[in-house]
Amino acid sequence: MDRLPSLPAIRAFEAAGRHENFSRAGEELGMTQAAISYQIRHLEDWIGRQLFVREKGRVRLTDTGKRLLPAVSSSFANMIDAFAAMRAEDEDVLEINTAVSFGGTWLSSRIGRFQVRYPDLAVRISLSNEVVDLARGGVDAAIRGGRGPWEGLRSDFLVRMHFTPICTPAFLRENNITKPEDLLHVERFAPNDSLWAGWFAKAGIGAPEPKQGIVLDSQLQEATAMLGGSGISMMTPMFWKADLDSGRLVQPFDIIYLSGSSHWLVHPANRVGVRKIERFREWLQEELAADRGTLPEIWKPL
């Protein structure tokens, strides 16, 4: 005896069981009522038990049919999900999640080049400082900050997190900032953040005294506040290269503080080889390679 009955018979039973109506099952599957009835008979003969009670003008499941239907329906649902997932891997929309500072600056200024290279792929970038659950779907890949790597994910090192004070030329002049110690006495964004303590230590200065100050969620917000006329912030110079090159922003000192974290591109390990992810991964590394002429220490993982 075969281990499974024919798939058409199983499909007919599942539809007929859900509707408890052979005609509706036939309409759903594009079959006649007689064909549904034939497949059900075939399945009942294979099992050796009756699955439906035939009454005048209607049918209803027997106890055997009621026990079998949930398992069969669940199996079909799992198959539908599996095939949908396979199709989704080849769809033309790439969903990327990234931290606000990285995605809103460095990545956003370059992503148009990816679109030009792969015009058949649409890209959606969501910005969030919360860690997304890639296992739940909805996001193909994420740019995550941390020490990495992570179990169950393919993790590609991108760049070390690095920071230095950045401000506007006007703020620099107005506060007569000429040496690192001068920053102890000016308005600093997130003045009690450990990044400031780390930078001051790198500059050979003791930890600053705690003080009140403005705390914002991202470098994007800090840049907006600075351009509005106030404050100096610990920022990532590679994110603001265009503004620094143009003189819109300035980096008063060459001292760079390296944090203990890095930026990583991550995606579920079971999706290695998916075209849209692989193309983005390759392109991202090419773009980063163009920036590797400066600060060699930031390109080495911990």
N, C-alpha and C positions, 0 to 999 in steps of 0.2 A: 504494500500500500504506500502511495506517495505520502510524504510528510505534510504537505499542504494541498488543499483543494485548489481548483483553478482560480486565478485572480478575478476574472469576470464574475464568477459565482460569489466570491467574497464581497466584491464591490456591490453587486446587486443586493446581497443580504444587508449590508451596512446601510444603503440608501432606503431599502424597504423597511428596515427596522426603525430607522429614525422617523420616517413618515407614518409607519404602520399603514402603508397604502402602496400597492403595487403600481397603480397608475401614476402617482406622483413620483415614485422612484424611477419609473420609465421616462417621464418627462425630464427629470434631472440628468439622467444618463444618456438620453437620446435613444432609448430602446422602447419597444412595445411592451404593453402589459404582459402579453403572452411570453415574450422573451425573458422578462423578469421572473415570471412564474417558473419557466423552464430552468433558469439558473438556480433558483431557490430549491427546486426539486432535486437538482443535481447535487447541491450542497447537502441537503438532508440525507440523500442516499449515501454520500461520502461519510457523513458523521454517524449515520445510523439512528438519528433522532429527529423528531419533528421540531421545526423552529417557529412555525406559525400555526395558529389555529385559524382555519378558513371558515368564516361564517357568511351569512347572506349579505353580500355587498361590501364586506370589509374583512380585514385580517387583523390579528393581534398576536404579539409575541407569546410563545410558550415560556415556561420557566427556563428551559435550556436557552432559548433565544435571548431572554433578558440577561442571563449570565454572560453570554458570548458577546453581545452587542458592545458593551463599554470597552472591552479589550480590542475589538476590531476597530471601533471608531477611534480609539487612542492611537492605534498603530497607523491608521491612515493620516491622522493629524500630524504624527511625528514625521511621516514620509513627506507630507506637504511642506512642513517646516524645513526639513533637510534640503529638499529641492529648491525651496525659496531662498535658502541661505546660499546655495551654490550659484543660483542666478544672480543674487545680490553681489557676489564677489566680482562678477563681470559687468555690473551696471556702470554707468558713466558718471556717477557722482562720488567724489572722494570727500569723506567727512573727517576733518582734522580738528582736534581740540588742543588748545595750547594756553599756557599762562598768559595773562593780560600783557605784561611788559614785553615778553618775547614776541608774541603774536601781533601785538598792536604796533610794533616798531620794525624790527629787523625782518620778520617774515612778511608782514603786509606790504613792505616796500619792494619786495622781490617776487611775490607770488604771481604777478602778471607774466613774468618770464616763463613760469611753469605752464600757464594757460596757453601761451603762444606756442610752446614746444608740443603740448598735447591738447590740441583744440577739441578733441573728442571727449575730454574729461572735464566735467564741471567740478569746482572745488568749493566746499563750504567750510569756513573756519569759524569755530566758536571760541570765544575767549572766556576763560574761567580760571580762577586760582584754586578751585576745588579739584581734587583728584577724581577723575571719572572712572567708572567701572567699565572697562572695555569688554568684559565677559558678557555684559547685558546687551551688547549691540548698540547700534545707533551712531557709533563713532568708529571709524576704521583705524585710526592711529592717533596718538597723542604725543605732544612734546611736554615731558614731565621733568620737574626739578627734583634732584635727590642724589643719593650715592649710587644707586643701581648696582648690578642689574636686578631684575625682579623675576621671581618664579612664575612660569607660565607665559612670560612675555619675551619676545625678541627685543633686546635693548641695544640701541646704537648710540654710543657716546657722541655728543655734538661739540660741546665746549664747556670749559669750567666757568662757573659763575664768578664774576669779577666786578669790582666796584671802585670808584674814585669820586671825589667831590666834583660836581659840575654845577655851574650857575650861569647867569647872563653876564655879559661884559659890564653892564651898568652896575649890577650888584657888586662885582669885583672892585670897580672903581670907587663906588660910594662907601664901601667898607674898608677900603685901603688894605686889601688882602694881599700880602706879599710873602708870607711864610705860613707853614701848617698851623702854628700856634694861634694864628689870628682867627682860625675857624672855631676856636673855643668860645669866642665872644660874639658870634653873629647868629642870626636866626638859621637854624638847621632843621630841615624836615626830619621827622622821626628821630629827635635828638638822642633818645635813650636806646635806640636800636643797636644791637650787638655789632652791626656793620661799622658804625662809627667808632666803637671801642677798638675793633680790629684794625681799622685804618689808622687811628691815632697811634696804636701800638707799633704798627709797621713804620710810622713816621718817627718813632722814638719818643713819643709823648705819652704821658700817663693817661689813664682812663678819665674821660671828662666827667664833671659833676652832673648828677641827674638834673634835668630841667624840663619845664613845660614846653610843649611845642605841638606843631601840626603833624598828624599822622594820616597819610593817604594810602590807598590800596595798591597803587601801581606807579611805575615811573611815568606813565602817560599823564596821570593826574599831577604828579610833581612837576613835570615839564610845563604844563599849563599854568600852574601856580607860579612857577619861577618867571615865566614870560609875562605874567601879570604884575610882576614887580617885587616879588618877595622870595627870600629863602635860597638856600643852597642844599643840594640833595646828593646822597650817595647813589650814583647811577652807573650803568654799564656802558662804557664808551663805545663799544662796537654797535650798540643799538642806536647811538646818536651821532654816528660818523658824519652824516650829511650836514647836520646842524653845527657840529664842531668845525667841519671844513669850511662852512660858509661864514663862521664867526657869530652865528645867532646864539650859540652857547659856547662856553669856554671851560676848559679843564685846567685849573690853576696849577696843579702839581702832577708830576709824572708817577707818583706813588700809586701802585695798584694793589688793592687788597683782594686776595683769593679766598673765597669762602670754602667750606667743606663740601659743597654740593656742585653738581654739574647739570647741564641740560642734556636730556636723552630723548631720542625718538623711540617710542615703544608701540608695539601692536601685539595681539595674541599670537603665540608661537604657532598655533595651528593654521594661521593664515599666511605663512611664508609662501611666496610664489604668486600671490594674488597680484595681477598686473598693475592695478592702479596704485597699490601700496608700494610695490617695487619701484615703479617709475618715480614716485614722490621721494622715496628713500634715496635713490640714485641722484636725483636732481638736488636734493637738500645738501648732500655731501659735496657736490660740485660747487654750489653757491658758497658753502662754508670754506672750501679750499681757496676761494678767491680772497678771503679775508685773513689768510694765515701768514701774511707777510710781517705782521707785527705781533708783539706780546707772545712769544713762543711758549711761555709757561701756561697759557690758558688752553692750549690744545692738547695737553697731556692729562689723561684721566688719573684720578687718585690711585 
